[in-house]
Each structure stands twice: as structure tokens, then as C-alpha cells.
């Protein structure tokens, strides 16, 4: 009944007779799933969903307590952060129901453990949408697993790739260092241009002053000659 994806350790999905053709909307319940104990890598979620088709819409729902670092990381991974000042589940369920009427979407992916999304999932299935549910134990609702067309389970010891995290940090540092060098180069260039301009102004001033003094000296000599 379950097939292990060979390229992704600890991911298990219910077998599908049709893969790779779905146009999907991925809705991620941030407070429920993006927790330290799960340490989920959204890039790996995307890899798993590639088995089913392409993600047309990817939204991660967060509450107002989400850190700027988390929001930035989500955006950098190509997903849309949706910050809610109220109940995240309500906003996610409402938008999930709206997607039922989106003709560009044939599959809605709920990444959650919460049974509160059952009504939205039922409505989607009534309108012919396929449902994929991604969740983790403990607390992964049996009800939403049973209603889904496909289930993706993430085991509790699934972790982000440490090497990838280190590489991202290194890439970011290199990028920041490069920007800093470019900024310093531009600053030095402007300083050099300003210094050159100031020197030119100073030279022009002395040249004018010298010319004036020469003219003045010539006039005074003529005056003194006439006096004689």
C-alpha cells in the first residue's frame, strides 16, 4: 500500500496510478507543521510533490509571531508567506475553499495534521479536486488521511540537510562580502572623483589668482613708469 521514494529518505506516499501531470496548490499550515520538532525542509516537500506534478500556487500561512528570519527563508524558497493576525486555520481553510473554483488547479495539497480542514477538503472533493495531505506524527489526523487521495507522511526524525544549510550560509556570506566589496569600491571611486574635482577646482583657482596677480603687476608697472 505504501511505496518508499528512493531519493528521499523517510518520505512515504500512498501509490498513485497517475503521476507528474497534476497542477497543484500547496497550502502549508505554518504553526502546525513548521515546528522545531519536525525541522521540515520545504525544498524536500517540493521534491516529493514533483512526483505528482507542478506547484502552481505555494502558500505558507503564518501567525503574527512568525520571525522575520522565517518569513525571509520561506520567500527565498519560492513560497508565498501569508501572515494572519487572526486564526491561521480559518484563513487557510477559506482560501482553500476558494481554490475549488480555480480552473487552473486540479489538486489541492494540505500540509497539516489538523482535522479542522475536513470541511474544506470535502468541499474540494465534491467539486472534483484531488487532495494530497502531508503530515507528521504525533497528532496526524486519521480523518484527513482517510479522505485524501494521497498521503505523504514525514517521520519524526526527518531533518533538514545540514550540508545544505551550511552551503546556504556560506553562499549568503559570499554574497554579502561581494556586495560589501562592491560598495567599498564604489565609495573609493566617488572619493577619488571628488578629490580629483577638488584638486582641479583648486588648480583653476590658483591659475586665476596667478593670472590676476600678473595682470595687476603689469598695470602697476605701467603706472609707475608714467609717474617717472
N, CA, C and O of each residue as an XYZ file, in Angstrom:
912
protein
N       0.814     -1.213      0.000
C       0.000      0.000      0.000
C       0.852      1.270      0.000
O       0.454      2.315     -0.515
N       2.029      1.140      0.592
C       2.900      2.320      0.687
C       4.189      2.074     -0.087
O       4.732      0.969     -0.081
N       4.652      3.091     -0.733
C       5.881      2.977     -1.529
C       6.889      3.998     -1.029
O       6.565      5.180     -0.916
N       8.080      3.571     -0.734
C       9.121      4.495     -0.274
C       9.761      5.160     -1.492
O      10.178      4.486     -2.434
N       9.832      6.483     -1.458
C      10.511      7.203     -2.534
C      12.009      7.015     -2.357
O      12.560      7.411     -1.330
N      12.667      6.429     -3.323
C      14.066      6.047     -3.167
C      14.994      7.235     -2.968
O      16.013      7.113     -2.289
N      14.653      8.400     -3.556
C      15.580      9.532     -3.484
C      15.377     10.399     -2.251
O      16.145     11.333     -2.022
N      14.366     10.108     -1.461
C      14.104     10.927     -0.281
C      13.869     10.036      0.942
O      12.822      9.401      1.070
N      14.818     10.003      1.796
C      14.744      9.190      2.994
C      13.610      9.656      3.901
O      13.412     10.858      4.080
N      12.882      8.731      4.461
C      11.842      8.968      5.451
C      10.548      9.544      4.891
O       9.677      9.937      5.667
N      10.394      9.606      3.590
C       9.127     10.017      2.999
C       8.408      8.770      2.482
O       9.018      7.941      1.808
N       7.145      8.636      2.785
C       6.346      7.528      2.294
C       5.061      8.082      1.700
O       4.420      8.937      2.312
N       4.673      7.613      0.518
C       3.439      8.094     -0.106
C       2.577      6.927     -0.550
O       3.076      5.872     -0.942
N       1.264      7.142     -0.479
C       0.342      6.148     -0.998
C       0.533      6.059     -2.502
O       0.699      7.094     -3.147
N       0.516      4.875     -3.083
C       0.757      4.700     -4.515
C      -0.274      5.448     -5.347
O      -1.454      5.512     -5.001
N       0.195      6.004     -6.436
C      -0.687      6.711     -7.349
C      -0.583      6.082     -8.729
O       0.502      5.706     -9.172
N      -1.731      5.969     -9.411
C      -1.715      5.389    -10.748
C      -1.330      6.429    -11.795
O      -1.022      6.091    -12.939
N      -1.352      7.708    -11.385
C      -1.060      8.789    -12.331
C      -0.152      9.812    -11.667
O      -0.528     10.429    -10.670
N       1.036      9.991    -12.217
C       1.980     10.910    -11.584
C       2.481     11.937    -12.578
O       2.539     11.692    -13.783
N       2.842     13.086    -12.046
C       3.537     14.075    -12.844
C       2.682     14.998    -13.689
O       3.227     15.834    -14.410
N       1.351     14.879    -13.629
C       0.508     15.705    -14.510
C      -0.381     16.686    -13.746
O      -1.071     17.498    -14.362
N      -0.372     16.622    -12.436
C      -1.273     17.469    -11.650
C      -0.777     18.912    -11.566
O       0.426     19.167    -11.516
N      -1.719     19.843    -11.550
C      -1.417     21.252    -11.288
C      -1.897     21.537     -9.863
O      -3.092     21.520     -9.567
N      -0.925     21.798     -9.001
C      -1.231     21.783     -7.569
C      -1.173     23.154     -6.892
O      -0.412     24.039     -7.281
N      -2.007     23.287     -5.869
C      -1.920     24.411     -4.935
C      -1.486     23.828     -3.597
O      -2.187     22.990     -3.029
N      -0.334     24.265     -3.089
C       0.178     23.783     -1.810
C      -0.122     24.817     -0.727
O       0.294     25.972     -0.819
N      -0.855     24.381      0.303
C      -1.200     25.250      1.426
C      -0.565     24.665      2.681
O      -0.885     23.548      3.088
N       0.338     25.428      3.289
C       1.098     24.924      4.444
C       0.618     25.602      5.727
O       0.626     26.827      5.845
N       0.207     24.785      6.669
C      -0.211     25.254      7.992
C       1.058     25.481      8.823
O       1.533     24.576      9.510
N       1.593     26.694      8.750
C       2.882     27.007      9.366
C       2.978     26.693     10.846
O       3.871     25.952     11.257
N       2.066     27.248     11.673
C       2.170     26.998     13.116
C       2.065     25.521     13.479
O       2.600     25.089     14.500
N       1.377     24.748     12.644
C       1.165     23.330     12.924
C       2.314     22.456     12.449
O       2.615     21.435     13.067
N       2.969     22.858     11.336
C       3.966     21.984     10.718
C       5.394     22.515     10.756
O       6.334     21.727     10.864
N       5.578     23.816     10.672
C       6.950     24.350     10.656
C       7.431     24.558     12.092
O       7.651     25.680     12.548
N       7.579     23.458     12.762
C       7.959     23.470     14.179
C       9.345     22.859     14.341
O       9.801     22.080     13.504
N      10.001     23.228     15.428
C      11.368     22.746     15.653
C      11.442     21.227     15.693
O      12.407     20.635     15.210
N      10.412     20.590     16.276
C      10.485     19.129     16.410
C      10.397     18.401     15.064
O      10.834     17.256     14.951
N       9.830     19.065     14.037
C       9.747     18.446     12.718
C      10.926     18.864     11.841
O      11.443     18.070     11.055
N      11.340     20.123     11.988
C      12.516     20.614     11.247
C      12.397     20.330      9.750
O      13.320     19.800      9.131
N      11.252     20.689      9.182
C      10.921     20.323      7.804
C      11.603     21.242      6.799
O      11.666     22.458      6.978
N      12.106     20.630      5.749
C      12.740     21.343      4.650
C      11.719     21.477      3.518
O      11.333     20.477      2.913
N      11.282     22.697      3.231
C      10.274     22.915      2.192
C      10.776     22.540      0.804
O       9.981     22.187     -0.068
N      12.074     22.612      0.592
C      12.630     22.190     -0.690
C      12.388     20.693     -0.922
O      12.157     20.261     -2.052
N      12.443     19.911      0.156
C      12.206     18.477      0.029
C      10.719     18.192     -0.192
O      10.354     17.231     -0.869
N       9.877     19.032      0.383
C       8.436     18.898      0.125
C       8.181     19.103     -1.364
O       7.409     18.371     -1.983
N       8.845     20.112     -1.929
C       8.698     20.374     -3.369
C       9.180     19.171     -4.190
O       8.549     18.789     -5.176
N      10.300     18.583     -3.772
C      10.832     17.413     -4.485
C       9.839     16.261     -4.479
O       9.640     15.598     -5.497
N       9.217     16.026     -3.331
C       8.240     14.944     -3.227
C       7.046     15.219     -4.138
O       6.561     14.319     -4.824
N       6.576     16.462     -4.140
C       5.407     16.807     -4.944
C       5.702     16.787     -6.438
O       4.780     16.690     -7.248
N       6.972     16.877     -6.812
C       7.344     16.744     -8.216
C       6.904     15.393     -8.775
O       6.707     15.250     -9.982
N       6.750     14.392     -7.883
C       6.283     13.073     -8.298
C       4.844     13.137     -8.816
O       4.415     12.287     -9.596
N       4.112     14.151     -8.373
C       2.694     14.268     -8.737
C       2.444     15.292     -9.839
O       1.488     15.149    -10.600
N       3.269     16.304     -9.938
C       3.059     17.344    -10.935
C       3.783     18.621    -10.564
O       4.854     18.577     -9.959
N       3.205     19.761    -10.924
C       3.857     21.048    -10.674
C       3.046     21.886     -9.691
O       1.815     21.851     -9.685
N       3.763     22.640     -8.860
C       3.113     23.530     -7.892
C       2.826     24.860     -8.584
O       3.746     25.598     -8.936
N       1.556     25.156     -8.772
C       1.153     26.416     -9.394
C       1.046     27.514     -8.333
O       1.423     28.662     -8.569
N       0.527     27.143     -7.169
C       0.395     28.071     -6.039
C       1.049     27.423     -4.829
O       0.763     26.269     -4.511
N       1.930     28.163     -4.151
C       2.564     27.659     -2.931
C       2.490     28.711     -1.840
O       3.197     29.717     -1.896
N       1.642     28.486     -0.853
C       1.449     29.465      0.225
C       1.761     28.841      1.578
O       1.394     27.701      1.863
N       2.446     29.622      2.398
C       2.735     29.190      3.762
C       2.052     30.180      4.701
O       2.364     31.370      4.704
N       1.129     29.675      5.485
C       0.348     30.526      6.388
C       1.034     30.601      7.747
O       1.378     29.583      8.347
N       1.225     31.837      8.216
C       1.932     32.079      9.476
C       1.115     33.025     10.348
O       0.285     33.785      9.850
N       1.357     32.970     11.641
C       0.702     33.948     12.523
C       1.608     35.160     12.717
O       2.720     35.216     12.193
N       1.102     36.139     13.489
C       1.828     37.401     13.638
C       3.106     37.266     14.453
O       3.899     38.204     14.533
N       3.306     36.094     15.059
C       4.513     35.887     15.868
C       5.670     35.301     15.050
O       6.758     35.079     15.581
N       5.433     35.055     13.774
C       6.497     34.484     12.923
C       7.657     35.461     12.825
O       7.456     36.665     12.665
N       8.862     34.939     12.922
C      10.053     35.794     12.879
C      10.329     36.265     11.451
O       9.935     35.622     10.478
N      11.017     37.403     11.353
C      11.410     37.925     10.033
C      12.314     36.932      9.310
O      12.271     36.816      8.085
N      13.133     36.218     10.079
C      14.057     35.243      9.502
C      13.284     34.099      8.835
O      13.639     33.651      7.745
N      12.218     33.631      9.509
C      11.395     32.554      8.956
C      10.668     33.022      7.697
O      10.612     32.304      6.699
N      10.117     34.224      7.753
C       9.396     34.784      6.601
C      10.333     34.913      5.406
O       9.973     34.568      4.281
N      11.544     35.415      5.663
C      12.533     35.579      4.591
C      12.931     34.232      3.996
O      13.066     34.097      2.779
N      13.119     33.226      4.871
C      13.518     31.889      4.408
C      12.448     31.280      3.518
O      12.762     30.651      2.507
N      11.192     31.463      3.887
C      10.074     30.927      3.100
C      10.032     31.594      1.733
O       9.880     30.924      0.711
N      10.168     32.910      1.718
C      10.150     33.651      0.446
C      11.330     33.239     -0.440
O      11.181     33.110     -1.655
N      12.508     33.032      0.174
C      13.697     32.635     -0.590
C      13.547     31.252     -1.216
O      14.195     30.943     -2.216
N      12.689     30.422     -0.625
C      12.458     29.084     -1.166
C      11.356     29.081     -2.224
O      10.960     28.022     -2.711
N      10.866     30.266     -2.577
C       9.907     30.370     -3.669
C       8.458     30.228     -3.274
O       7.591     30.087     -4.136
N       8.175     30.263     -1.962
C       6.805     30.167     -1.492
C       6.306     31.546     -1.051
O       7.096     32.448     -0.771
N       4.997     31.685     -0.997
C       4.404     32.966     -0.620
C       4.024     32.942      0.868
O       3.142     32.178      1.259
N       4.675     33.764      1.701
C       4.286     33.817      3.117
C       2.970     34.594      3.261
O       2.829     35.686      2.709
N       2.014     34.031      3.998
C       0.745     34.724      4.254
C       0.632     34.915      5.766
O       0.427     33.956      6.510
N       0.770     36.164      6.206
C       0.760     36.465      7.639
C      -0.664     36.797      8.070
O      -1.312     37.666      7.487
N      -1.137     36.105      9.083
C      -2.507     36.319      9.565
C      -2.479     36.861     10.989
O      -1.790     36.331     11.861
N      -3.244     37.929     11.205
C      -3.342     38.490     12.557
C      -4.369     37.721     13.375
O      -4.397     37.822     14.601
N      -5.215     36.951     12.688
C      -6.251     36.177     13.373
C      -5.919     34.700     13.378
O      -4.769     34.308     13.576
N      -6.947     33.878     13.158
C      -6.784     32.428     13.170
C      -6.239     31.956     11.823
O      -6.890     32.117     10.791
N      -5.051     31.377     11.843
C      -4.395     30.904     10.616
C      -5.236     29.828      9.929
O      -5.365     29.819      8.705
N      -5.814     28.911     10.734
C      -6.602     27.812     10.171
C      -7.794     28.326      9.372
O      -8.111     27.796      8.306
N      -8.450     29.359      9.890
C      -9.631     29.913      9.222
C      -9.251     30.498      7.867
O      -9.898     30.219      6.857
N      -8.191     31.316      7.852
C      -7.756     31.945      6.597
C      -7.337     30.886      5.579
O      -7.665     30.986      4.397
N      -6.614     29.877      6.045
C      -6.147     28.831      5.145
C      -7.323     28.014      4.597
O      -7.331     27.658      3.419
N      -8.312     27.715      5.441
C      -9.486     26.948      5.007
C     -10.318     27.745      4.009
O     -10.804     27.195      3.021
N     -10.482     29.046      4.269
C     -11.257     29.902      3.362
C     -10.598     29.964      1.990
O     -11.266     29.813      0.967
N      -9.273     30.190      1.971
C      -8.567     30.275      0.691
C      -8.505     28.916     -0.009
O      -8.489     28.840     -1.237
N      -8.470     27.849      0.788
C      -8.513     26.507      0.210
C      -9.850     26.255     -0.476
O      -9.902     25.623     -1.531
N     -10.936     26.753      0.130
C     -12.267     26.607     -0.465
C     -12.391     27.445     -1.733
O     -13.020     27.022     -2.703
N     -11.788     28.637     -1.725
C     -11.813     29.490     -2.926
C     -11.110     28.814     -4.101
O     -11.510     28.986     -5.253
N     -10.062     28.046     -3.806
C      -9.304     27.367     -4.863
C     -10.121     26.286     -5.569
O      -9.774     25.849     -6.666
N     -11.213     25.860     -4.925
C     -12.108     24.884     -5.540
C     -12.604     25.391     -6.895
O     -12.848     24.606     -7.811
N     -12.748     26.707     -7.009
C     -13.303     27.312     -8.226
C     -12.213     27.835     -9.173
O     -12.507     28.534    -10.144
N     -10.970     27.494     -8.883
C      -9.852     27.880     -9.743
C      -9.622     26.781    -10.776
O      -9.182     25.682    -10.437
N      -9.918     27.083    -12.025
C      -9.812     26.073    -13.085
C      -8.369     25.714    -13.434
O      -8.125     24.715    -14.112
N      -7.413     26.524    -12.975
C      -6.002     26.223    -13.242
C      -5.426     25.207    -12.251
O      -4.285     24.769    -12.395
N      -6.223     24.840    -11.248
C      -5.782     23.919    -10.206
C      -6.644     22.661    -10.263
O      -7.872     22.752    -10.291
N      -6.011     21.494    -10.280
C      -6.808     20.264    -10.196
C      -6.539     19.485     -8.907
O      -7.245     18.530     -8.584
N      -5.487     19.919     -8.167
C      -5.122     19.223     -6.924
C      -4.778     20.243     -5.837
O      -4.013     21.180     -6.064
N      -5.355     20.039     -4.661
C      -5.026     20.911     -3.517
C      -4.259     20.077     -2.496
O      -4.702     19.007     -2.078
N      -3.109     20.594     -2.112
C      -2.248     19.899     -1.143
C      -2.326     20.626      0.195
O      -1.960     21.797      0.295
N      -2.799     19.935      1.205
C      -2.844     20.487      2.561
C      -1.689     19.906      3.365
O      -1.601     18.695      3.566
N      -0.807     20.787      3.821
C       0.280     20.332      4.690
C      -0.104     20.706      6.121
O       0.108     21.836      6.561
N      -0.667     19.744      6.830
C      -1.197     19.980      8.166
C      -1.437     18.643      8.854
O      -1.427     17.596      8.207
N      -1.652     18.678     10.159
C      -2.069     17.476     10.888
C      -3.488     17.649     11.402
O      -4.027     16.765     12.067
N      -4.091     18.791     11.094
C      -5.304     19.261     11.755
C      -6.587     18.811     11.047
O      -6.744     19.017      9.844
N      -7.494     18.200     11.801
C      -8.785     17.750     11.260
C      -9.734     18.910     10.997
O     -10.788     18.709     10.393
N      -9.392     20.111     11.431
C     -10.258     21.279     11.200
C     -10.440     21.567      9.712
O     -11.367     22.283      9.334
N      -9.573     21.024      8.866
C      -9.667     21.288      7.428
C     -10.577     20.289      6.696
O     -10.715     20.355      5.475
N     -11.186     19.379      7.432
C     -12.066     18.389      6.817
C     -13.182     19.008      5.973
O     -13.395     18.563      4.845
N     -13.914     20.029      6.481
C     -14.986     20.621      5.662
C     -14.474     21.191      4.339
O     -15.109     21.008      3.301
N     -13.320     21.884      4.369
C     -12.750     22.459      3.148
C     -12.313     21.353      2.186
O     -12.464     21.482      0.971
N     -11.774     20.274      2.736
C     -11.339     19.151      1.905
C     -12.543     18.464      1.268
O     -12.507     18.120      0.087
N     -13.604     18.263      2.038
C     -14.820     17.635      1.496
C     -15.386     18.469      0.352
O     -15.768     17.930     -0.686
N     -15.438     19.788      0.547
C     -15.969     20.686     -0.483
C     -15.125     20.583     -1.765
O     -15.664     20.569     -2.872
N     -13.815     20.514     -1.604
C     -12.923     20.397     -2.766
C     -13.185     19.100     -3.524
O     -13.228     19.089     -4.754
N     -13.358     18.010     -2.784
C     -13.601     16.718     -3.431
C     -14.969     16.690     -4.122
O     -15.124     16.067     -5.172
N     -15.944     17.356     -3.537
C     -17.272     17.446     -4.160
C     -17.201     18.101     -5.531
O     -17.983     17.781     -6.427
N     -16.236     19.038     -5.687
C     -16.073     19.755     -6.954
C     -15.005     19.112     -7.846
O     -14.534     19.730     -8.801
N     -14.635     17.900     -7.537
C     -13.751     17.143     -8.418
C     -12.264     17.382     -8.245
O     -11.468     16.920     -9.062
N     -11.870     18.099     -7.187
C     -10.435     18.323     -6.949
C      -9.828     17.115     -6.245
O     -10.459     16.495     -5.389
N      -8.599     16.795     -6.619
C      -7.869     15.756     -5.900
C      -7.214     16.387     -4.670
O      -6.873     17.569     -4.663
N      -7.049     15.572     -3.642
C      -6.486     16.072     -2.378
C      -5.264     15.255     -1.991
O      -5.298     14.025     -1.947
N      -4.178     15.977     -1.712
C      -2.983     15.371     -1.120
C      -2.812     15.978      0.269
O      -2.906     17.194      0.441
N      -2.564     15.131      1.245
C      -2.337     15.620      2.606
C      -0.926     15.234      3.029
O      -0.511     14.083      2.895
N      -0.191     16.233      3.550
C       1.160     15.999      4.076
C       1.120     16.251      5.579
O       0.677     17.309      6.025
N       1.580     15.289      6.347
C       1.540     15.468      7.800
C       2.615     14.672      8.501
O       3.409     13.974      7.871
N       2.627     14.787      9.816
C       3.627     14.085     10.621
C       3.013     13.684     11.950
O       2.055     14.295     12.424
N       3.575     12.664     12.529
C       3.179     12.242     13.877
C       4.062     12.944     14.901
O       5.219     13.251     14.615
N       3.528     13.197     16.086
C       2.210     12.781     16.594
C       1.090     13.740     16.179
O       1.338     14.875     15.774
N      -0.137     13.252     16.292
C      -1.300     14.108     16.094
C      -1.756     14.251     14.657
O      -2.534     15.151     14.343
N      -1.279     13.365     13.767
C      -1.696     13.441     12.364
C      -3.101     12.846     12.256
O      -3.287     11.643     12.445
N      -4.077     13.685     11.955
C      -5.485     13.276     11.940
C      -5.736     12.092     11.008
O      -5.397     12.134      9.826
N      -6.333     11.041     11.558
C      -6.690      9.871     10.751
C      -7.782     10.228      9.749
O      -7.810      9.706      8.634
N      -8.679     11.118     10.155
C      -9.806     11.504      9.296
C      -9.330     12.147      7.997
O      -9.820     11.807      6.920
N      -8.366     13.083      8.093
C      -7.914     13.737      6.860
C      -7.035     12.796      6.032
O      -6.934     12.953      4.815
N      -6.401     11.821      6.689
C      -5.637     10.827      5.928
C      -6.572      9.945      5.107
O      -6.275      9.606      3.962
N      -7.697      9.582      5.701
C      -8.626      8.675      5.035
C      -9.386      9.341      3.888
O      -9.770      8.678      2.925
N      -9.602     10.653      3.995
C     -10.354     11.348      2.945
C      -9.467     11.750      1.766
O      -9.967     12.004      0.670
N      -8.161     11.807      1.986
C      -7.224     12.269      0.946
C      -7.048     11.221     -0.145
O      -7.189     10.022      0.096
N      -6.737     11.697     -1.353
C      -6.410     10.785     -2.450
C      -5.000     10.237     -2.288
O      -4.720      9.094     -2.649
N      -4.115     11.067     -1.738
C      -2.733     10.648     -1.495
C      -2.305     11.209     -0.148
O      -2.696     12.311      0.235
N      -1.505     10.443      0.555
C      -0.994     10.875      1.858
C       0.519     10.808      1.839
O       1.104      9.813      1.409
N       1.146     11.871      2.307
C       2.602     11.894      2.454
C       2.899     12.033      3.943
O       2.483     12.994      4.590
N       3.624     11.056      4.468
C       3.963     11.077      5.889
C       5.432     11.430      6.063
O       6.302     10.901      5.371
N       5.685     12.320      6.986
C       7.065     12.690      7.321
C       7.355     12.122      8.692
O       6.708     12.492      9.672
N       8.331     11.219      8.767
C       8.647     10.625     10.063
C       9.319     11.644     10.980
O       9.901     12.628     10.524
N       9.222     11.384     12.284
C       9.652     12.371     13.288
C      11.134     12.711     13.218
O      11.529     13.784     13.674
N      11.975     11.827     12.658
C      13.409     12.123     12.613
C      13.853     12.694     11.273
O      15.050     12.756     10.993
N      12.892     13.116     10.436
C      13.267     13.770      9.182
C      13.827     15.145      9.508
O      13.215     15.905     10.258
N      14.996     15.467      8.944
C      15.649     16.741      9.261
C      16.126     17.439      8.006
O      16.309     16.824      6.955
N      16.321     18.721      8.142
C      16.956     19.498      7.074
C      18.366     18.976      6.836
O      19.020     18.528      7.777
N      18.836     19.023      5.624
C      20.218     18.628      5.318
C      21.183     19.645      5.911
O      21.159     20.821      5.548
N      22.024     19.188      6.815
C      22.975     20.103      7.455
C      23.953     20.690      6.435
O      24.325     21.861      6.509
N      24.359     19.848      5.481
C      25.306     20.329      4.464
C      24.690     21.458      3.652
O      25.356     22.443      3.332
N      23.405     21.303      3.320
C      22.731     22.321      2.527
C      22.613     23.626      3.322
O      22.790     24.717      2.780
N      22.311     23.491      4.611
C      22.216     24.687      5.462
C      23.546     25.428      5.520
O      23.605     26.653      5.415
N      24.627     24.635      5.694
C      25.953     25.243      5.756
C      26.309     25.923      4.432
O      26.894     27.006      4.415
N      25.943     25.265      3.317
C      26.224     25.837      1.999
C      25.448     27.131      1.794
O      25.968     28.097      1.235
N      24.185     27.139      2.257
C      23.366     28.358      2.141
C      23.982     29.504      2.932
O      24.028     30.643      2.468
N      24.459     29.183      4.146
C      25.098     30.207      4.977
C      26.351     30.737      4.284
O      26.611     31.940      4.266
N      27.134     29.792      3.705
C      28.367     30.175      3.030
C      28.070     31.048      1.814
O      28.734     32.058      1.581
N      27.052     30.638      1.035
C      26.658     31.405     -0.154
C      26.196     32.801      0.226
O      26.515     33.786     -0.440
N      25.433     32.864      1.318
C      24.927     34.174      1.771
C      26.083     35.064      2.212
O      26.108     36.259      1.916
N      27.062     34.456      2.940
C      28.222     35.231      3.393
C      29.024     35.729      2.194
O      29.451     36.883      2.165
N      29.229     34.858      1.204
C      29.960     35.258     -0.005
C      29.235     36.378     -0.734
O      29.852     37.321     -1.230
N      27.919     36.257     -0.789
C      27.106     37.287     -1.450
C      27.218     38.619     -0.716
O      27.386     39.673     -1.329
N      27.120     38.546      0.624
C      27.216     39.764      1.442
C      28.603     40.393      1.327
O      28.742     41.613      1.234
N      29.638     39.526      1.334
C      31.012     40.028      1.208
C      31.223     40.707     -0.145
O      31.872     41.749     -0.235
N      30.664     40.102     -1.194
C      30.787     40.672     -2.533
C      30.115     42.038     -2.609
O      30.657     42.987     -3.175
N      28.913     42.114     -2.018
C      28.189     43.393     -2.004
C      28.977     44.445     -1.240
O      29.025     45.609     -1.637
N      29.597     44.025     -0.139
C      30.385     44.945      0.689
C      31.593     45.452     -0.095
O      31.932     46.634     -0.040
N      32.244     44.528     -0.834
C      33.404     44.933     -1.637
C      33.000     45.905     -2.743
O      33.692     46.886     -3.013
N      31.869     45.611     -3.373
C      31.373     46.498     -4.437
C      31.022     47.872     -3.876
O      31.275     48.903     -4.499
N      30.433     47.857     -2.686
C      30.064     49.119     -2.034
C      31.311     49.934     -1.710
O      31.353     51.144     -1.935
N      32.341     49.242     -1.168
C      33.592     49.911     -0.819
C      34.286     50.451     -2.068
O      34.844     51.549     -2.057
N      34.243     49.663     -3.145
C      34.851     50.073     -4.413
C      34.177     51.333     -4.950
O      34.834     52.268     -5.409
N      32.837     51.329     -4.878
C      32.067     52.488     -5.349
C      32.361     53.717     -4.492
O      32.480     54.833     -4.997
N      32.475     53.483     -3.170
C      32.780     54.569     -2.238
C      34.148     55.171     -2.551
O      34.303     56.392     -2.599
N      35.148     54.296     -2.765
C      36.504     54.771     -3.076
C      36.542     55.516     -4.411
O      37.245     56.515     -4.563
N      35.770     55.007     -5.376
C      35.708     55.647     -6.687
C      35.142     57.062     -6.571
O      35.656     58.006     -7.171
N      34.077     57.181     -5.789
C      33.463     58.502     -5.594
C      34.410     59.451     -4.877
O      34.497     60.633     -5.210
N      35.122     58.914     -3.883
C      36.094     59.737     -3.159
C      37.205     60.225     -4.082
O      37.621     61.382     -4.022
N      37.684     59.306     -4.950
C      38.740     59.666     -5.895
C      38.249     60.745     -6.863
O      38.959     61.702     -7.170
N      36.996     60.558     -7.340
C      36.423     61.549     -8.264
C      36.273     62.911     -7.583
O      36.539     63.957     -8.175
N      35.834     62.862     -6.312
C      35.659     64.116     -5.560
C      37.002     64.797     -5.328
O      37.139     66.013     -5.463
N      38.003     63.967     -4.971
C      39.338     64.522     -4.723
C      39.905     65.141     -5.998
O      40.507     66.214     -5.968
N      39.702     64.443     -7.123
C      40.183     64.957     -8.401
C      39.477     66.267     -8.762
O      40.097     67.208     -9.257
N      38.175     66.305     -8.505
C      37.400     67.515     -8.788
C      37.876     68.678     -7.907
O      38.044     69.801     -8.382
N      38.090     68.387     -6.608
C      38.558     69.432     -5.675
C      39.932     69.950     -6.084
O      40.198     71.151     -6.024
N      40.811     69.019     -6.506
C      42.154     69.428     -6.930
C      42.095     70.312     -8.172
O      42.840     71.283     -8.304
N      41.181     69.944     -9.086
C      41.012     70.737    -10.305
C      40.501     72.132     -9.966
O      40.976     73.132    -10.506
N      39.518     72.183     -9.055
C      38.980     73.476     -8.629
C      40.081     74.341     -8.004
O      40.185     75.544     -8.242
N      40.894     73.658     -7.192
C      41.977     74.383     -6.517
C      42.998     74.897     -7.538
O      43.460     76.035     -7.448
N      43.347     74.034     -8.518
C      44.300     74.447     -9.555
C      43.745     75.609    -10.376
O      44.453     76.568    -10.682
N      42.457     75.502    -10.726
C      41.825     76.580    -11.505
C      41.844     77.892    -10.727
O      42.079     78.967    -11.279
N      41.585     77.764     -9.415
C      41.570     78.968     -8.577
C      42.948     79.633     -8.560
O      43.069     80.844     -8.742
N      43.997     78.806     -8.336
C      45.352     79.378     -8.286
C      45.783     79.925     -9.641
O      46.482     80.936     -9.719
N      45.362     79.253    -10.702
C      45.686     79.757    -12.035
C      45.045     81.121    -12.283
O      45.660     82.037    -12.829
N      43.778     81.218    -11.857
C      43.078     82.509    -11.994
C      43.733     83.588    -11.123
O      43.900     84.737    -11.533
N      44.094     83.173     -9.912
C      44.725     84.116     -8.978
C      46.080     84.564     -9.528
O      46.443     85.737     -9.445
N      46.815     83.606    -10.088
C      48.137     83.934    -10.639
C      47.990     84.876    -11.836
O      48.758     85.825    -11.990
N      47.003     84.602    -12.670
C      46.743     85.465    -13.822
C      46.362     86.857    -13.381
O      46.809     87.849    -13.956
N      45.520     86.926    -12.344
C      45.096     88.220    -11.814
C      46.295     88.990    -11.272
O      46.432     90.188    -11.521
N      47.174     88.295    -10.523
C      48.351     88.942     -9.952
C      49.303     89.443    -11.050
O      49.915     90.504    -10.931
N      49.408     88.639    -12.128
C      50.259     89.064    -13.241
C      49.707     90.318    -13.891
O      50.443     91.261    -14.180
N      48.395     90.316    -14.116
C      47.755     91.486    -14.729
C      47.917     92.705    -13.841
O      48.207     93.804    -14.313
N      47.724     92.491    -12.541
C      47.821     93.587    -11.577
C      49.249     94.142    -11.569
O      49.451     95.356    -11.547
N      50.239     93.236    -11.586
C      51.644     93.639    -11.570
C      51.995     94.436    -12.830
O      52.722     95.428    -12.783
N      51.447     93.960    -13.966
C      51.717     94.649    -15.237
C      51.142     96.066    -15.220
O      51.787     97.011    -15.673
N      49.927     96.204    -14.694
C      49.293     97.541    -14.621
C      50.080     98.465    -13.700
O      50.298     99.632    -14.024
N      50.506     97.943    -12.552
C      51.255     98.749    -11.582
C      52.590     99.203    -12.186
O      53.028    100.326    -11.936
N      53.224     98.361    -12.959
C      54.495     98.721    -13.597
C      54.298     99.877    -14.571
O      55.110    100.798    -14.659
N      53.146     99.786    -15.324
C      52.852    100.863    -16.280
C      52.583    102.170    -15.557
O      53.038    103.230    -15.988
N      51.845    102.097    -14.458
C      51.539    103.298    -13.661
C      52.841    103.922    -13.144
O      53.043    105.132    -13.250
N      53.708    103.095    -12.594
C      54.975    103.583    -12.062
C      55.832    104.185    -13.155
O      56.545    105.159    -12.912
N      55.779    103.622    -14.365
C      56.552    104.159    -15.481
C      56.070    105.545    -15.860
O      56.867    106.446    -16.123
N      54.713    105.709    -15.885
C      54.164    107.039    -16.205
C      54.506    108.045    -15.137
O      54.730    109.214    -15.451
N      54.556    107.640    -13.902
C      54.880    108.543    -12.812
C      56.288    109.078    -12.977
O      56.574    110.226    -12.637
N      57.151    108.250    -13.493
C      58.528    108.694    -13.679
C      58.574    109.772    -14.734
O      59.648    110.286    -15.045
